[in-house]
Amino acid sequence: MHILLIGLGNMGKKYLSKLEEMGKLPVLCDRDPNKAVGSYPFYCHFEEVKEPVKAVIIAVDPAEHVKLAKFFLESGASVLLEKPPALSKREFMEIYHYPTLYISEIESFSSCLDYFPKNVEEVHIERLGRGRGYLSPLWDLAWHDLYLLQLFFKDLQITSLKVGDVWHLEGKADGVPFSIKTAWEHPNPSRRWFINRGSLILDFAKEEVWKEGKLIHKENRDKLRLMVESFLSGNFDHRSKDRAMKNLELLESLKAIDIS
C-alpha cells in the first residue's frame, strides 16, 4: 500500500520533503507534468493512479478539496486535507462524516500551547505571512488561530472585521475578547499571541514563550513532520474536522457582519 501526495505547489513540496526525511516513497499527482520528481510514480490525473493507496495527503486549490477527498475516502483511504477543507460548510458536509478524514492543523503541534494560561483576560494575535495563499488572509492564515482558540474555549464568536492591507478581526471566546491581525505578503512576518496585555507571548514562528519580558521556553520543533507522523500512524486528532466545521461556520458568519 502506498502514500499518495496530491499537489506539488508550495505546501505540497514541504510535505514531500517530510515524507522523504521519514523514508517514505510516495506516489505523486499534480496537473503540471513538469512537477514530476525523480523516479517517484507520477500522475497528472488522480483517477489514473494505479498503485493501491492507504493514505492520501491533499494540498491543492481548496476549490478541489472536496472532490478529491471524497474519491479516496469512499475507497477507505485515510485523507489528510489541507486547510481550508472546503469553500463552505455545506460543501464540507459532503465529506465530514467519513471517519478517516483529517484536517491539517500544523500549529496544534506547537510546544507553545503547553504554556497557555488558565486565567485569560484577553488575547491579541498577529498572523502576518510572507507569502500569498488562496481565498483571503482569513481563510489562509487566521484559520490557524481559530482552530487553536477552539482548543481552549468552547464558544467562539466574531463581532467585527476591518479589511485593508492588514485585516483586523475581533471576537469573543467564552466571553474573553480576542483579536486577530492578518495579512499576506507582509514586510514583518509574525505568528504571535499576546495574552493578558502582552505579559505572556507565544511565538509560533520561533517556538518561543516569553513571560514578563523573559524567554522561558524555546524549542526546535518540526511541527509539519510531527503532523505527518501522527497522520500516518493513525494517531491524528479526529476532532480536527469538528474544529474545521466550526471555522467554516465562523467565517461564513461574517456575511452577516458589517465589514468596514
Secondary structure, DSSP 8 states (H G I E B T S, - for coil): -EEEEE--SHHHHHHHHHHHHTT---EEE-S-GGG--TTS-EESSGGG--S-EEEEEE-S-GGGHHHHHHHHHTTT-EEEE-SS--SSHHHHTTTTT-TTEEE--GGGG-GGGGG--SS-S-EEEEEE-SS--SS-HIIIIIHHHHHHHHHH-S-EEEEEEE-SSSEEEEEEETTEEEEEEEESS-SS-EEEEEETTTTEEEETTTTEEEETTEEEEE----HHHHHHHHHHHT-S-TTHHHHHHHHHHHHHGGGGS---
